[in-house]
Amino acid sequence: MNLFRSEEHARRWTGFRPEAEGGLLTLAQMMEAFSAPMFRERGAGDYISRYAQLRPGFLAGLKQITGDHPFWRLKG
Amino acid sequence: MTTALETLDRAYQQMMQAFVRRGQALHYTELARDLGLTPEAGRGVLLDLMDTGVPAWLYDGTDYVASFAPFNNVPTQYRISVEGHQRSFAQCGFEALAVCWLFPGKDVTIEAPCLDCGEALRVVVREGRIVSAEPSTIYAFVDIPFREWRPNLAYS
């Protein structure tokens, strides 16, 4: 995941592929996705014990944030 | 995996706290010392920790930590500063934003060049809130579909 000065810069980047345009996100969308407990609780002493339980929350949030775009689905 | 879950919890915290404290990973001998283990046992814990599914990996063919989300143990374009002091690098643009959760109550600054034009980007976050973004039009892009991230972690 790379950062660009704007959507236009991302689309102009040599690594941009039109078929992957679902991979474009705003900064606010990124911050929301990475505010799930899976990220917030990395400082918790039992993080590894609970990692498997935290992951579904992140996936559910990602689904909502991206409008369930196929690019962000775990299964194609 | 042979390491007890409780030990993996402790190892994860030791590794994360090392990044928070000094901006670098622990070598397995340091991890062993912190856990009260022999160096070889510490190496085994590190390998098991990397096998838990957290976004982290070793340098190919070594026991050296290359990346341990949200941090990277080698320089990336994502420089992380806390309260004005540059201390580490983020694993990727996504994880750069997640660094803030490890520094509660503090401003975390992400500085990076735009990969298209090379001009600077600067984002300040504090406990999940974007305090400032320069420019305000920042976008993120990843060209690998989410379902393919696990086998391509370093490129995702």
gemmi code that builds the backbone of each chain (N, CA, C; Angstrom):
import gemmi

chains = {
    "A": [
        ("MET", (0.852, -1.191, 0.000), (0.000, 0.000, 0.000), (0.885, 1.238, 0.000)),
        ("ASN", (0.714, 2.027, -1.028), (1.537, 3.230, -1.173), (0.690, 4.495, -1.109)),
        ("LEU", (1.322, 5.570, -0.711), (0.633, 6.857, -0.593), (1.027, 7.774, -1.751)),
        ("PHE", (0.047, 8.569, -2.185), (0.254, 9.496, -3.303), (-0.354, 10.850, -2.947)),
        ("ARG", (0.102, 11.881, -3.636), (-0.392, 13.225, -3.318), (-1.867, 13.413, -3.673)),
        ("SER", (-2.369, 12.604, -4.602), (-3.789, 12.692, -4.965), (-4.155, 11.438, -5.757)),
        ("GLU", (-5.434, 11.277, -6.025), (-5.887, 10.158, -6.852), (-5.241, 10.231, -8.236)),
        ("GLU", (-5.108, 11.435, -8.763), (-4.500, 11.596, -10.087), (-3.055, 11.106, -10.083)),
        ("HIS", (-2.332, 11.411, -9.015), (-0.935, 10.946, -8.923), (-0.895, 9.418, -8.874)),
        ("ALA", (-1.826, 8.826, -8.125), (-1.857, 7.356, -8.028), (-2.133, 6.740, -9.398)),
        ("ARG", (-3.076, 7.314, -10.112), (-3.417, 6.779, -11.430), (-2.303, 6.986, -12.455)),
        ("ARG", (-1.484, 7.999, -12.215), (-0.397, 8.311, -13.156), (0.864, 7.500, -12.866)),
        ("TRP", (0.924, 6.912, -11.674), (2.105, 6.161, -11.238), (2.376, 4.998, -12.202)),
        ("THR", (3.641, 4.713, -12.434), (4.008, 3.648, -13.382), (3.512, 2.274, -12.913)),
        ("GLY", (3.296, 2.114, -11.613), (2.826, 0.833, -11.084), (1.316, 0.696, -11.058)),
        ("PHE", (0.605, 1.725, -11.517), (-0.867, 1.665, -11.474), (-1.392, 0.732, -12.555)),
        ("ARG", (-2.348, -0.108, -12.162), (-3.006, -0.987, -13.137), (-4.504, -0.724, -13.063)),
        ("PRO", (-5.120, -0.362, -14.186), (-6.558, -0.046, -14.180), (-7.406, -1.162, -13.597)),
        ("GLU", (-7.001, -2.409, -13.815), (-7.802, -3.525, -13.298), (-7.741, -3.618, -11.764)),
        ("ALA", (-6.831, -2.839, -11.178), (-6.700, -2.849, -9.715), (-7.214, -1.554, -9.105)),
        ("GLU", (-8.048, -0.809, -9.817), (-8.447, 0.504, -9.300), (-9.299, 0.401, -8.034)),
        ("GLY", (-9.801, -0.789, -7.743), (-10.471, -0.996, -6.463), (-9.518, -0.792, -5.295)),
        ("GLY", (-8.232, -0.818, -5.576), (-7.212, -0.630, -4.547), (-6.946, 0.821, -4.203)),
        ("LEU", (-7.732, 1.726, -4.759), (-7.607, 3.152, -4.421), (-8.457, 3.464, -3.201)),
        ("LEU", (-7.862, 4.105, -2.205), (-8.596, 4.492, -1.000), (-8.205, 5.900, -0.582)),
        ("THR", (-9.133, 6.605, 0.029), (-8.797, 7.916, 0.590), (-8.074, 7.717, 1.922)),
        ("LEU", (-7.449, 8.781, 2.372), (-6.756, 8.734, 3.663), (-7.743, 8.431, 4.798)),
        ("ALA", (-8.920, 9.045, 4.714), (-9.927, 8.831, 5.761), (-10.390, 7.370, 5.781)),
        ("GLN", (-10.554, 6.766, 4.605), (-10.940, 5.347, 4.552), (-9.865, 4.466, 5.171)),
        ("MET", (-8.609, 4.791, 4.869), (-7.499, 4.013, 5.431), (-7.480, 4.112, 6.948)),
        ("MET", (-7.648, 5.329, 7.443), (-7.582, 5.533, 8.898), (-8.708, 4.771, 9.579)),
        ("GLU", (-9.882, 4.792, 8.961), (-11.014, 4.061, 9.543), (-10.732, 2.557, 9.565)),
        ("ALA", (-10.224, 2.051, 8.452), (-9.941, 0.611, 8.380), (-8.896, 0.200, 9.412)),
        ("PHE", (-7.905, 1.048, 9.603), (-6.815, 0.708, 10.520), (-7.033, 1.229, 11.936)),
        ("SER", (-8.318, 1.475, 12.233), (-8.698, 1.804, 13.605), (-9.457, 0.657, 14.252)),
        ("ALA", (-9.530, -0.468, 13.566), (-10.206, -1.644, 14.133), (-9.431, -2.141, 15.355)),
        ("PRO", (-10.111, -2.818, 16.273), (-9.420, -3.367, 17.455), (-8.177, -4.187, 17.118)),
        ("MET", (-8.161, -4.811, 15.947), (-6.980, -5.603, 15.567), (-5.719, -4.747, 15.540)),
        ("PHE", (-5.881, -3.457, 15.310), (-4.735, -2.546, 15.287), (-4.609, -1.767, 16.587)),
        ("ARG", (-5.763, -1.390, 17.145), (-5.754, -0.595, 18.375), (-5.174, -1.373, 19.551)),
        ("GLU", (-5.304, -2.688, 19.512), (-4.953, -3.487, 20.693), (-3.604, -4.195, 20.585)),
        ("ARG", (-2.768, -3.702, 19.697), (-1.453, -4.326, 19.557), (-0.593, -4.177, 20.812)),
        ("GLY", (-0.971, -3.272, 21.657), (-0.217, -3.104, 22.898), (-0.712, -3.999, 24.025)),
        ("ALA", (-1.763, -4.766, 23.764), (-2.340, -5.617, 24.815), (-1.463, -6.839, 25.070)),
        ("GLY", (-1.386, -7.234, 26.333), (-0.510, -8.341, 26.724), (-0.946, -9.696, 26.202)),
        ("ASP", (-2.207, -9.821, 25.802), (-2.701, -11.112, 25.304), (-3.054, -11.024, 23.813)),
        ("TYR", (-2.331, -10.184, 23.101), (-2.678, -9.919, 21.701), (-2.657, -11.177, 20.832)),
        ("ILE", (-1.623, -11.953, 20.945), (-1.524, -13.156, 20.100), (-2.637, -14.146, 20.448)),
        ("SER", (-2.937, -14.261, 21.740), (-4.014, -15.173, 22.148), (-5.342, -14.777, 21.518)),
        ("ARG", (-5.547, -13.473, 21.316), (-6.836, -12.994, 20.815), (-6.804, -12.606, 19.334)),
        ("TYR", (-5.659, -12.784, 18.681), (-5.507, -12.316, 17.297), (-6.589, -12.890, 16.373)),
        ("ALA", (-6.849, -14.172, 16.480), (-7.839, -14.805, 15.601), (-9.236, -14.240, 15.841)),
        ("GLN", (-9.506, -13.820, 17.080), (-10.823, -13.247, 17.383), (-10.947, -11.816, 16.866)),
        ("LEU", (-9.813, -11.116, 16.778), (-9.835, -9.709, 16.368), (-9.961, -9.553, 14.855)),
        ("ARG", (-9.474, -10.504, 14.126), (-9.422, -10.389, 12.671), (-10.802, -10.225, 12.004)),
        ("PRO", (-11.839, -10.982, 12.407), (-13.145, -10.802, 11.760), (-13.680, -9.369, 11.855)),
        ("GLY", (-13.391, -8.672, 12.943), (-13.847, -7.285, 13.090), (-13.223, -6.385, 12.051)),
        ("PHE", (-11.948, -6.604, 11.790), (-11.252, -5.821, 10.753), (-11.870, -6.110, 9.387)),
        ("LEU", (-12.115, -7.380, 9.111), (-12.670, -7.765, 7.804), (-14.065, -7.181, 7.601)),
        ("ALA", (-14.863, -7.177, 8.661), (-16.214, -6.615, 8.564), (-16.140, -5.108, 8.306)),
        ("GLY", (-15.234, -4.441, 8.994), (-15.069, -3.001, 8.792), (-14.587, -2.692, 7.390)),
        ("LEU", (-13.653, -3.483, 6.915), (-13.112, -3.275, 5.568), (-14.212, -3.452, 4.519)),
        ("LYS", (-15.052, -4.429, 4.745), (-16.163, -4.682, 3.815), (-17.078, -3.460, 3.747)),
        ("GLN", (-17.352, -2.888, 4.901), (-18.236, -1.715, 4.953), (-17.562, -0.494, 4.314)),
        ("ILE", (-16.312, -0.275, 4.651), (-15.578, 0.907, 4.170), (-15.411, 0.885, 2.653)),
        ("THR", (-15.194, -0.290, 2.098), (-14.950, -0.393, 0.655), (-16.226, -0.715, -0.129)),
        ("GLY", (-17.359, -0.725, 0.534), (-18.609, -1.045, -0.154), (-18.618, -2.466, -0.696)),
        ("ASP", (-17.923, -3.345, 0.007), (-17.835, -4.754, -0.399), (-17.299, -4.898, -1.830)),
        ("HIS", (-16.358, -4.039, -2.161), (-15.749, -4.107, -3.497), (-15.029, -5.450, -3.668)),
        ("PRO", (-15.158, -6.099, -4.822), (-14.512, -7.415, -5.029), (-13.011, -7.408, -4.755)),
        ("PHE", (-12.354, -6.270, -4.969), (-10.915, -6.175, -4.752), (-10.553, -6.463, -3.295)),
        ("TRP", (-11.479, -6.149, -2.391), (-11.194, -6.270, -0.956), (-11.834, -7.503, -0.331)),
        ("ARG", (-12.344, -8.393, -1.160), (-12.918, -9.623, -0.618), (-11.823, -10.668, -0.427)),
        ("LEU", (-12.021, -11.494, 0.609), (-11.023, -12.540, 0.876), (-11.108, -13.672, -0.127)),
        ("LYS", (-12.302, -13.845, -0.706), (-12.472, -14.898, -1.703), (-12.980, -14.278, -2.993)),
        ("GLY", (-12.317, -14.646, -4.087), (-12.686, -14.080, -5.373), (-13.914, -14.710, -5.940)),
    ],
    "B": [
        ("MET", (4.176, -25.669, 15.503), (4.452, -24.643, 16.513), (4.497, -25.294, 17.898)),
        ("THR", (5.563, -25.058, 18.644), (5.704, -25.714, 19.948), (5.643, -24.726, 21.109)),
        ("THR", (5.726, -23.430, 20.811), (5.754, -22.423, 21.865), (4.362, -22.206, 22.456)),
        ("ALA", (4.292, -22.130, 23.777), (3.007, -21.905, 24.451), (2.463, -20.531, 24.084)),
        ("LEU", (1.155, -20.444, 24.012), (0.496, -19.194, 23.638), (0.894, -18.041, 24.570)),
        ("GLU", (1.005, -18.342, 25.840), (1.374, -17.314, 26.824), (2.767, -16.758, 26.512)),
        ("THR", (3.663, -17.628, 26.108), (5.023, -17.183, 25.762), (4.997, -16.350, 24.479)),
        ("LEU", (4.157, -16.756, 23.525), (4.040, -15.977, 22.280), (3.470, -14.589, 22.571)),
        ("ASP", (2.519, -14.513, 23.506), (1.988, -13.193, 23.904), (3.107, -12.316, 24.445)),
        ("ARG", (3.941, -12.906, 25.303), (5.035, -12.132, 25.906), (6.067, -11.742, 24.849)),
        ("ALA", (6.360, -12.669, 23.952), (7.344, -12.384, 22.904), (6.864, -11.256, 21.988)),
        ("TYR", (5.581, -11.310, 21.655), (5.012, -10.266, 20.793), (5.153, -8.909, 21.477)),
        ("GLN", (4.825, -8.862, 22.739), (4.915, -7.587, 23.461), (6.352, -7.101, 23.570)),
        ("GLN", (7.281, -8.013, 23.810), (8.692, -7.610, 23.897), (9.150, -7.019, 22.567)),
        ("MET", (8.763, -7.667, 21.489), (9.157, -7.182, 20.162), (8.525, -5.819, 19.879)),
        ("MET", (7.244, -5.696, 20.167), (6.557, -4.432, 19.893), (7.134, -3.309, 20.751)),
        ("GLN", (7.396, -3.608, 22.002), (7.941, -2.571, 22.889), (9.348, -2.155, 22.462)),
        ("ALA", (10.093, -3.070, 21.876), (11.426, -2.707, 21.375), (11.297, -1.686, 20.242)),
        ("PHE", (10.350, -1.913, 19.364), (10.125, -0.940, 18.287), (9.669, 0.398, 18.860)),
        ("VAL", (8.781, 0.364, 19.826), (8.277, 1.610, 20.415), (9.420, 2.363, 21.107)),
        ("ARG", (10.266, 1.612, 21.796), (11.334, 2.209, 22.602), (12.512, 2.685, 21.761)),
        ("ARG", (12.931, 1.874, 20.787), (14.167, 2.198, 20.081), (14.041, 2.183, 18.554)),
        ("GLY", (12.858, 1.826, 18.059), (12.626, 1.858, 16.618), (13.221, 0.699, 15.855)),
        ("GLN", (13.679, -0.326, 16.554), (14.282, -1.492, 15.911), (13.764, -2.782, 16.538)),
        ("ALA", (13.845, -3.856, 15.741), (13.432, -5.167, 16.238), (14.438, -5.715, 17.241)),
        ("LEU", (14.026, -6.735, 17.952), (14.943, -7.502, 18.801), (15.581, -8.602, 17.966)),
        ("HIS", (16.848, -8.868, 18.225), (17.446, -10.096, 17.696), (16.959, -11.231, 18.593)),
        ("TYR", (16.970, -12.465, 18.092), (16.408, -13.553, 18.903), (17.172, -13.756, 20.204)),
        ("THR", (18.429, -13.376, 20.239), (19.168, -13.514, 21.499), (18.671, -12.491, 22.535)),
        ("GLU", (18.267, -11.328, 22.051), (17.688, -10.329, 22.963), (16.311, -10.786, 23.438)),
        ("LEU", (15.559, -11.355, 22.508), (14.237, -11.872, 22.872), (14.390, -12.967, 23.927)),
        ("ALA", (15.371, -13.837, 23.711), (15.631, -14.921, 24.665), (15.976, -14.356, 26.044)),
        ("ARG", (16.832, -13.363, 26.060), (17.217, -12.742, 27.337), (15.990, -12.167, 28.044)),
        ("ASP", (15.162, -11.446, 27.292), (13.984, -10.817, 27.888), (12.977, -11.845, 28.408)),
        ("LEU", (12.969, -13.020, 27.786), (12.016, -14.060, 28.190), (12.639, -15.053, 29.171)),
        ("GLY", (13.923, -14.877, 29.488), (14.597, -15.794, 30.405), (14.861, -17.156, 29.792)),
        ("LEU", (15.162, -17.163, 28.477), (15.388, -18.425, 27.770), (16.817, -18.502, 27.248)),
        ("THR", (17.212, -19.694, 26.823), (18.503, -19.829, 26.151), (18.382, -19.196, 24.762)),
        ("PRO", (19.508, -18.814, 24.174), (19.435, -18.235, 22.823), (18.720, -19.138, 21.826)),
        ("GLU", (19.002, -20.421, 21.855), (18.371, -21.316, 20.879), (16.865, -21.417, 21.118)),
        ("ALA", (16.466, -21.410, 22.388), (15.029, -21.437, 22.676), (14.384, -20.131, 22.205)),
        ("GLY", (15.108, -19.028, 22.364), (14.600, -17.733, 21.890), (14.419, -17.730, 20.387)),
        ("ARG", (15.337, -18.384, 19.703), (15.226, -18.486, 18.242), (13.954, -19.254, 17.865)),
        ("GLY", (13.686, -20.306, 18.595), (12.479, -21.087, 18.327), (11.208, -20.276, 18.567)),
        ("VAL", (11.229, -19.462, 19.623), (10.063, -18.612, 19.916), (9.862, -17.604, 18.785)),
        ("LEU", (10.969, -17.018, 18.321), (10.857, -16.043, 17.222), (10.243, -16.697, 15.986)),
        ("LEU", (10.710, -17.873, 15.645), (10.179, -18.553, 14.454), (8.696, -18.870, 14.620)),
        ("ASP", (8.323, -19.298, 15.820), (6.906, -19.582, 16.066), (6.073, -18.303, 16.047)),
        ("LEU", (6.641, -17.219, 16.575), (5.930, -15.940, 16.567), (5.650, -15.495, 15.131)),
        ("MET", (6.619, -15.688, 14.273), (6.459, -15.296, 12.869), (5.453, -16.195, 12.148)),
        ("ASP", (5.150, -17.319, 12.774), (4.244, -18.285, 12.155), (2.814, -18.156, 12.675)),
        ("THR", (2.552, -17.118, 13.475), (1.213, -16.978, 14.068), (0.213, -16.343, 13.117)),
        ("GLY", (0.696, -15.748, 12.030), (-0.222, -15.100, 11.098), (-0.222, -13.594, 11.190)),
        ("VAL", (0.489, -13.037, 12.196), (0.580, -11.570, 12.248), (1.417, -11.111, 11.047)),
        ("PRO", (1.171, -9.899, 10.534), (1.906, -9.428, 9.357), (3.365, -9.110, 9.692)),
        ("ALA", (4.205, -10.117, 9.591), (5.616, -9.977, 9.931), (6.393, -11.030, 9.154)),
        ("TRP", (7.669, -10.741, 8.885), (8.480, -11.728, 8.188), (9.958, -11.505, 8.484)),
        ("LEU", (10.746, -12.559, 8.179), (12.200, -12.515, 8.362), (12.861, -12.242, 7.015)),
        ("TYR", (14.115, -11.762, 7.078), (14.889, -11.711, 5.845), (15.022, -13.141, 5.330)),
        ("ASP", (14.953, -13.286, 4.015), (15.050, -14.622, 3.431), (16.295, -15.353, 3.917)),
        ("GLY", (16.099, -16.559, 4.379), (17.218, -17.410, 4.745), (17.949, -17.020, 6.007)),
        ("THR", (17.339, -16.152, 6.823), (17.992, -15.731, 8.068), (17.020, -15.797, 9.244)),
        ("ASP", (17.539, -15.466, 10.431), (16.697, -15.343, 11.618), (16.547, -13.874, 11.998)),
        ("TYR", (16.762, -12.987, 11.059), (16.662, -11.546, 11.313), (15.272, -11.037, 10.963)),
        ("VAL", (14.705, -10.241, 11.851), (13.383, -9.672, 11.588), (13.499, -8.590, 10.520)),
        ("ALA", (12.739, -8.754, 9.453), (12.714, -7.736, 8.399), (11.577, -6.758, 8.636)),
        ("SER", (10.441, -7.303, 9.033), (9.260, -6.460, 9.207), (8.374, -7.036, 10.288)),
        ("PHE", (7.758, -6.141, 11.049), (6.892, -6.554, 12.144), (5.834, -5.464, 12.288)),
        ("ALA", (4.701, -5.694, 11.674), (3.671, -4.648, 11.577), (3.294, -4.061, 12.937)),
        ("PRO", (3.185, -2.732, 12.987), (3.163, -1.790, 11.863), (4.547, -1.284, 11.444)),
        ("PHE", (5.608, -1.815, 12.052), (6.949, -1.277, 11.795), (7.705, -2.089, 10.742)),
        ("ASN", (8.741, -1.454, 10.195), (9.655, -2.163, 9.312), (11.054, -2.014, 9.891)),
        ("ASN", (11.816, -3.095, 9.830), (13.152, -3.061, 10.428), (14.208, -2.612, 9.421)),
        ("VAL", (13.800, -2.411, 8.185), (14.677, -1.797, 7.168), (13.962, -0.548, 6.681)),
        ("PRO", (14.725, 0.433, 6.221), (14.073, 1.679, 5.801), (13.062, 1.460, 4.677)),
        ("THR", (11.922, 2.096, 4.832), (10.940, 2.197, 3.749), (10.778, 3.693, 3.471)),
        ("GLN", (9.900, 4.038, 2.565), (9.687, 5.470, 2.312), (8.828, 6.127, 3.388)),
        ("TYR", (8.353, 5.320, 4.354), (7.458, 5.850, 5.379), (8.206, 6.090, 6.690)),
        ("ARG", (8.669, 7.305, 6.866), (9.387, 7.682, 8.089), (8.380, 8.055, 9.172)),
        ("ILE", (8.602, 7.516, 10.353), (7.696, 7.757, 11.467), (8.403, 8.594, 12.540)),
        ("SER", (7.775, 9.688, 12.911), (8.280, 10.515, 14.006), (7.215, 10.585, 15.092)),
        ("VAL", (7.660, 10.590, 16.325), (6.740, 10.725, 17.451), (7.151, 11.949, 18.241)),
        ("GLU", (6.210, 12.859, 18.387), (6.478, 14.116, 19.090), (7.721, 14.794, 18.522)),
        ("GLY", (7.876, 14.717, 17.208), (8.959, 15.433, 16.531), (10.266, 14.675, 16.395)),
        ("HIS", (10.362, 13.476, 16.973), (11.612, 12.714, 16.900), (11.447, 11.518, 15.965)),
        ("GLN", (12.270, 11.465, 14.899), (12.188, 10.351, 13.965), (12.745, 9.103, 14.622)),
        ("ARG", (11.930, 8.021, 14.637), (12.356, 6.850, 15.386), (12.255, 5.544, 14.631)),
        ("SER", (11.471, 5.502, 13.566), (11.307, 4.208, 12.912), (10.737, 4.369, 11.513)),
        ("PHE", (10.505, 3.224, 10.882), (9.888, 3.194, 9.560), (8.653, 2.300, 9.629)),
        ("ALA", (7.652, 2.652, 8.833), (6.428, 1.844, 8.814), (6.518, 0.778, 7.735)),
        ("GLN", (5.760, -0.294, 7.944), (5.767, -1.413, 7.000), (5.225, -0.997, 5.633)),
        ("CYS", (4.185, -0.156, 5.635), (3.576, 0.309, 4.387), (2.743, 1.545, 4.709)),
        ("GLY", (2.107, 2.097, 3.685), (1.305, 3.294, 3.905), (0.131, 3.046, 4.829)),
        ("PHE", (-0.498, 1.879, 4.694), (-1.602, 1.484, 5.568), (-1.143, 1.434, 7.023)),
        ("GLU", (-0.118, 0.626, 7.248), (0.346, 0.397, 8.620), (0.939, 1.658, 9.231)),
        ("ALA", (1.389, 2.586, 8.392), (1.924, 3.846, 8.925), (0.871, 4.536, 9.786)),
        ("LEU", (-0.391, 4.456, 9.335), (-1.468, 5.089, 10.098), (-1.731, 4.352, 11.411)),
        ("ALA", (-1.501, 3.047, 11.419), (-1.772, 2.241, 12.614), (-0.716, 2.421, 13.703)),
        ("VAL", (0.415, 3.006, 13.349), (1.473, 3.222, 14.364), (0.937, 4.048, 15.532)),
        ("CYS", (-0.004, 4.951, 15.247), (-0.497, 5.864, 16.291), (-1.058, 5.127, 17.498)),
        ("TRP", (-1.578, 3.915, 17.300), (-2.187, 3.194, 18.430), (-1.155, 2.736, 19.445)),
        ("LEU", (0.108, 2.733, 19.066), (1.166, 2.311, 19.992), (1.776, 3.488, 20.737)),
        ("PHE", (1.309, 4.695, 20.419), (1.798, 5.901, 21.099), (0.596, 6.725, 21.568)),
        ("PRO", (-0.167, 6.188, 22.504), (-1.388, 6.883, 22.925), (-1.096, 8.287, 23.466)),
        ("GLY", (-1.946, 9.214, 23.030), (-1.816, 10.590, 23.524), (-0.730, 11.398, 22.855)),
        ("LYS", (-0.083, 10.828, 21.832), (1.014, 11.534, 21.181), (0.746, 11.724, 19.685)),
        ("ASP", (1.296, 12.787, 19.141), (1.218, 13.011, 17.699), (2.239, 12.125, 16.992)),
        ("VAL", (1.772, 11.369, 16.029), (2.651, 10.528, 15.206), (2.657, 11.111, 13.797)),
        ("THR", (3.845, 11.413, 13.297), (3.972, 12.030, 11.974), (4.515, 11.022, 10.972)),
        ("ILE", (3.835, 10.939, 9.842), (4.266, 10.075, 8.735), (4.773, 10.991, 7.631)),
        ("GLU", (5.996, 10.780, 7.214), (6.549, 11.562, 6.109), (7.001, 10.592, 5.027)),
        ("ALA", (6.608, 10.893, 3.800), (6.938, 10.004, 2.679), (6.942, 10.801, 1.385)),
        ("PRO", (7.690, 10.319, 0.409), (7.582, 10.929, -0.909), (6.439, 10.283, -1.694)),
        ("CYS", (5.794, 11.055, -2.542), (4.802, 10.499, -3.459), (5.574, 9.665, -4.484)),
        ("LEU", (5.136, 8.427, -4.722), (5.879, 7.571, -5.652), (5.748, 8.035, -7.097)),
        ("ASP", (4.772, 8.876, -7.381), (4.605, 9.392, -8.737), (5.534, 10.566, -9.007)),
        ("CYS", (5.517, 11.564, -8.141), (6.244, 12.811, -8.431), (7.436, 13.043, -7.514)),
        ("GLY", (7.525, 12.302, -6.415), (8.637, 12.472, -5.487), (8.454, 13.617, -4.503)),
        ("GLU", (7.374, 14.356, -4.646), (7.126, 15.452, -3.705), (6.684, 14.894, -2.348)),
        ("ALA", (6.880, 15.701, -1.322), (6.640, 15.223, 0.043), (5.158, 15.119, 0.401)),
        ("LEU", (4.885, 14.119, 1.231), (3.577, 13.955, 1.875), (3.837, 14.016, 3.368)),
        ("ARG", (2.889, 14.548, 4.097), (3.058, 14.589, 5.549), (1.682, 14.443, 6.206)),
        ("VAL", (1.588, 13.455, 7.058), (0.325, 13.204, 7.759), (0.630, 13.120, 9.253)),
        ("VAL", (-0.166, 13.834, 10.048), (-0.040, 13.739, 11.504), (-1.310, 13.082, 12.032)),
        ("VAL", (-1.128, 12.007, 12.797), (-2.274, 11.295, 13.376), (-2.089, 11.197, 14.890)),
        ("ARG", (-3.213, 11.164, 15.562), (-3.199, 11.031, 17.025), (-4.390, 10.161, 17.434)),
        ("GLU", (-4.087, 8.989, 17.931), (-5.113, 8.045, 18.388), (-6.253, 7.897, 17.380)),
        ("GLY", (-5.916, 7.689, 16.133), (-6.910, 7.415, 15.104), (-7.529, 8.630, 14.448)),
        ("ARG", (-7.131, 9.807, 14.880), (-7.657, 11.041, 14.282), (-6.583, 11.669, 13.406)),
        ("ILE", (-6.971, 12.033, 12.178), (-6.025, 12.713, 11.297), (-5.969, 14.181, 11.719)),
        ("VAL", (-4.847, 14.555, 12.305), (-4.676, 15.923, 12.807), (-4.413, 16.871, 11.640)),
        ("SER", (-3.567, 16.431, 10.702), (-3.297, 17.248, 9.513), (-2.799, 16.342, 8.396)),
        ("ALA", (-3.017, 16.777, 7.157), (-2.539, 16.042, 5.982), (-2.117, 17.059, 4.939)),
        ("GLU", (-0.891, 16.912, 4.494), (-0.356, 17.835, 3.482), (0.194, 17.012, 2.315)),
        ("PRO", (-0.420, 17.110, 1.138), (-1.623, 17.886, 0.842), (-2.877, 17.197, 1.381)),
        ("SER", (-3.981, 17.871, 1.311), (-5.227, 17.319, 1.859), (-5.838, 16.267, 0.937)),
        ("THR", (-5.253, 16.115, -0.245), (-5.816, 15.215, -1.272), (-5.166, 13.831, -1.291)),
        ("ILE", (-4.398, 13.484, -0.276), (-3.637, 12.221, -0.261), (-4.545, 11.011, -0.535)),
        ("TYR", (-4.046, 10.113, -1.377), (-4.728, 8.872, -1.697), (-3.769, 7.708, -1.489)),
        ("ALA", (-4.347, 6.537, -1.306), (-3.544, 5.315, -1.193), (-3.914, 4.369, -2.323)),
        ("PHE", (-2.945, 3.571, -2.709), (-3.212, 2.575, -3.757), (-2.399, 1.319, -3.498)),
        ("VAL", (-3.056, 0.192, -3.645), (-2.376, -1.102, -3.617), (-2.876, -1.876, -4.830)),
        ("ASP", (-1.957, -2.509, -5.540), (-2.380, -3.176, -6.777), (-2.581, -4.678, -6.607)),
        ("ILE", (-2.388, -5.171, -5.378), (-2.588, -6.602, -5.117), (-3.921, -6.802, -4.402)),
        ("PRO", (-4.832, -7.577, -4.977), (-6.125, -7.821, -4.317), (-5.926, -8.368, -2.904)),
        ("PHE", (-6.808, -7.979, -2.018), (-6.685, -8.318, -0.599), (-6.493, -9.820, -0.370)),
        ("ARG", (-7.186, -10.646, -1.144), (-7.103, -12.103, -0.951), (-5.708, -12.646, -1.255)),
        ("GLU", (-4.876, -11.817, -1.938), (-3.521, -12.275, -2.289), (-2.438, -11.618, -1.437)),
        ("TRP", (-2.852, -10.907, -0.388), (-1.863, -10.215, 0.443), (-0.947, -11.181, 1.192)),
        ("ARG", (-1.534, -12.226, 1.767), (-0.736, -13.103, 2.638), (0.511, -13.652, 1.935)),
        ("PRO", (0.395, -14.203, 0.727), (1.634, -14.682, 0.070), (2.485, -13.568, -0.536)),
        ("ASN", (1.979, -12.336, -0.503), (2.732, -11.207, -1.095), (2.872, -10.065, -0.092)),
        ("LEU", (3.049, -10.406, 1.181), (3.009, -9.383, 2.228), (3.946, -8.213, 1.970)),
        ("ALA", (5.151, -8.510, 1.531), (6.136, -7.429, 1.352), (5.748, -6.496, 0.215)),
        ("TYR", (4.866, -6.927, -0.657), (4.460, -6.102, -1.799), (3.068, -5.517, -1.608)),
        ("SER", (2.447, -5.825, -0.487), (1.085, -5.362, -0.232), (1.074, -4.181, 0.679)),
    ],
}
model = gemmi.Model(1)
for chain_id, residues in chains.items():
    chain = gemmi.Chain(chain_id)
    for i, (resn, *xyz) in enumerate(residues, 1):
        res = gemmi.Residue()
        res.name, res.seqid = resn, gemmi.SeqId(i, " ")
        for name, pos in zip(("N", "CA", "C"), xyz):
            atom = gemmi.Atom()
            atom.name, atom.element = name, gemmi.Element(name[0])
            atom.pos, atom.b_iso = gemmi.Position(*pos), 0.0
            res.add_atom(atom)
        chain.add_residue(res)
    model.add_chain(chain)
structure = gemmi.Structure()
structure.add_model(model)
structure.setup_entities()
